[in-house]
Structures are given as C-alpha cells and as structure tokens.
Amino acid sequence: MGFYQEQIVPLLTSLSMGNERLAAYRDRVVPAATGRVLEVGIGSGLNIPRYSADVQQVIGLEPSPKLLNMARRLGRRSFPVDLIEGSAEQIPLEKTSVDTVVTTWTLCTIPDVGRALHEMRRTLKPSGRLLFVEHGRAPDPSVVWWQDCLTPIWKRVGGGCHLNRAIALLIEGAGFRLDRLETGYMGGPKPMTFMYEGSARPR
C-alpha cells in the first residue's frame, strides 16, 4: 500500500479534485478569504488562482510530498505562497496567527478530524473565519446506510476518505459557530456527493 498511497493516490486526488463540477463550489468559497490565509490540505494548489487581492499570504499545509511538488509548479502570484509538509492535527503555526482558514474536500481524509479542527480554531484570530466546502454524511437514512457500508472500503482506496462524516456537527463540536451553511446533493452517486458549504467563526 505504500507505493499506492504515496504515488498513485496523490495523482488520483489531483485529477478528481480538478473535476469541473467542483469549480463552482471553489469559486464561491475561496475568494472570500482575506489577510493571512491557512489552507489545510492545499493538495496540488487548485485553489491558489482563486484567491482575491484581499489576501496577503497563503500558507498551504499538505501531508503529501507529491501533491506539494505539484503545487510548487504553479506560477508566481501577487501574494506569497508558503507550502509546508505537515499534518492538520499539529499545525506548525502560532495561536491566533491567521485571518482565514480554508478547507476544500479535506476534512474527510484527516485521521483525527476533531483534533485538526481544534488546531484550526487555535490558529485563527478571534475575528477570523473558517471557509469550507466538504462532502459528508447525508440526511437520508437510506443514503447513510450506504455511506456507512462503503466507508471502510472507500478509505482504503481513496486515501483515507470518509463518506459518512457529519461535517457541520464536527465543526460546531470544535468550538466554531456556523454563520453560513448550505447543503445538498451534487450530481453523481448520492453516497459520495452530499455537500456542505459555508463559513464559521470561533466561539
């Protein structure tokens, strides 16, 4: 599994995350970031061109060296982009040091997602915001049944991706207050396509 996880999964991740159906979500969420931004799970850098002129710096945290190398190949931006290999469960930044945290289809793969969200809250300024678009647990019991059944297999082939995480509850449980939340199915198989999009602030 080492070669598959380290070499194949990053390529599949970048390919799937570049799907045009996801672009509209990115285009709504990412441009709202301001100031010093921490993007958790920056991957191959698909969000970087979407940041606005209100951004002073983007710090991209990513555990995959292969995906980081792909992100480094992007052209220079009007703001500095600093890429860090590391885990969201132990973010190497000082307390209250960023204005915005961005996650796009990231919370599904982090092993200890609760700890990671607490770390995101720790790094945010009291006035900061968490901006997110994620897929996760659906409201329909029949879909949830499939999500729960498929997740053990899906994690193995999808780089640790969980289909059944209740994203909004996880965010609130980590000490955030949701100030915008939109949910619904995107086109495609329902167990994989229930989306959570919004923003939250530290409580």
N, C-alpha and C positions, 0 to 999 in steps of 0.2 A: 504493500500500500504506500510505501514511502515515495517511490517514483511517481505514482499516480497522483498522490496528494500534492507533491511539491512541483511537478512539472505539468501534468495534464489538467488537474482541477483549475489552476490559475488561468489557463488558456480557455477552458470551457466557461469559466466565470466571466472573463472579459467579453467573450463572444455573446453569452446570454444577456449580460448587463447592457450591451450595446444595442439590444433589440429596440426598434423604433417605437414599439408600443409603450416603452418606459420613458421615452423622451418627454412627453407632456408632463409627467409627474416631476421629473427633474426640473423642467422649465418653470414650474410653479413654485417649487420649494427652494432650490439653490439660490436664485437671485435675491432672496430676502435676507441672506446672510450679510452681516456688516462687521466692520472692525477686524479684530484678530480672530480668525476662524480656526477651529479644530475640526477637521473632517476625519471621523472614525471609520476605518475601512475604506480608504481612498481608492483602493484597487488599482486599476490601470489609468486612473485620472480622468474618467469620463465627465466628472462634474466641473473640472477646472475651467473650461471655456465658458461656463455658465455663471461664474461669479461676477458680480457687478463692480462698478467703480467705487462702491462704498466699502469694499474690502481692502484692508491694509496689508494683511498677511494670511496665507493659508498654511496651516501645519497639517500635513497628511500622515495619519497613523495607519500602518498596514502590517500584518504579520507575515505576508508572503513576499520574499525577496524577488520572485519572478514578476509579480504584479508591480512592485515598486520600480523595477527596471523598466517596465513598460511605461509607467507614469513619467519617468525621467526623460523619456524620448520626446515628450510634448514640447512645443516651442515655448519660448520665454513669454511671460505675462507682464502686465503693468504693475503687478504686486509680487513680492517674493513668495515662492512656494518651497517650503521646507519639508522634506519627506523623511519619516522616521520609521524604522522597522521596530515594531513592538506590539504589545498586547493592550487591548482596551481595558483589561482587568487591572492593569497597573500603568496608568497613563503618566509618562515622564514629564509632567508639567506642574507648575506651582498652583496652589489653591487660588481660586478666583482670578485666573490669569487670561481668560479668553472671553470674548463677547458673544460668540456663537459657536454652538456645536452642531455639526451636520452629520446625519446618518442616512444613507440610502441603501436599502436592502442589505443591512449589516447586522442588525440585532438577531436575525435568525441563526447566524452561524457562531456567535460568540459562546464559548462553553459556559461560562458563569455570567450570564447576561445581567443578573441583578447587581453583581459587583461592578460590572462595567458601567451600568447606568449610574450607580453611586459615584464612580470615578468621574463620569461626565459632569454630574452635578457639582462635584468638588471643584473642578477646573473652571466652571462658569462663574462669571461675576453675578452678584445678586440681581442685577438688571438684565442679565444675558438671556439668551433663548436657545432651546434645543429645537432644531428643524429636522423633520424626519419624513421619510416615506418608506414603508416596510410592508411585507406581506406576512400574514399570520392567521391566527385562529378565526374561523368563520362563525357567524351567529346561528347557522343552520345545523341542527343535530346530525342530520344525515351526512353533511359535508365534514363535520368534526370527526365523525366515526372514521371516515376515510383518511383524514389528516392524521389521526392517532395511529391508525394501522400502518400507514405508509411511512411515517416519520423515521422509524428505526432503520429502514432500508434506505430512505432518501438521504439520511445523514451520511451514510457510508459512501454513496456515490456522488453526493452534492457538496462535499467539503464541510460537513457538519451542519448543513442547513436543516432547521426545524420548520415543519409546515404548521405546527399547532401552537405557537406561542401567542398568548393574548397580549399584544403589543401595548395597547392603551393601559391595561392594568399593570403591566410591568413598569411602564414609565411613571405612572402615578405612585406605585409602590416604592419607587426610588427617591421620592421626595420632590416630584415635579407637580405642577398644576397645569393641566391642559388648557390652553386658551384658543386652540383651533383643532378640530378633529373631523376629518371626512373619511368615510369608509365605503367600501363597495367592491364588487367583483370587477376585475378587468377581464377582457376576453380570454378564453382558454379554459383548461380544466379547473373546476372550482376549488379543489383542494390546494392548488398552487397559486391561486390568483385573487384571494381576498386581501385588499389593500387598506392600509392605514396611512393617512397623510395628514400632517398638521404641525403644530408647534406647541411648546411647553416652556414654562419658566420655573426656576427653583422656588420652592415654597419657603 
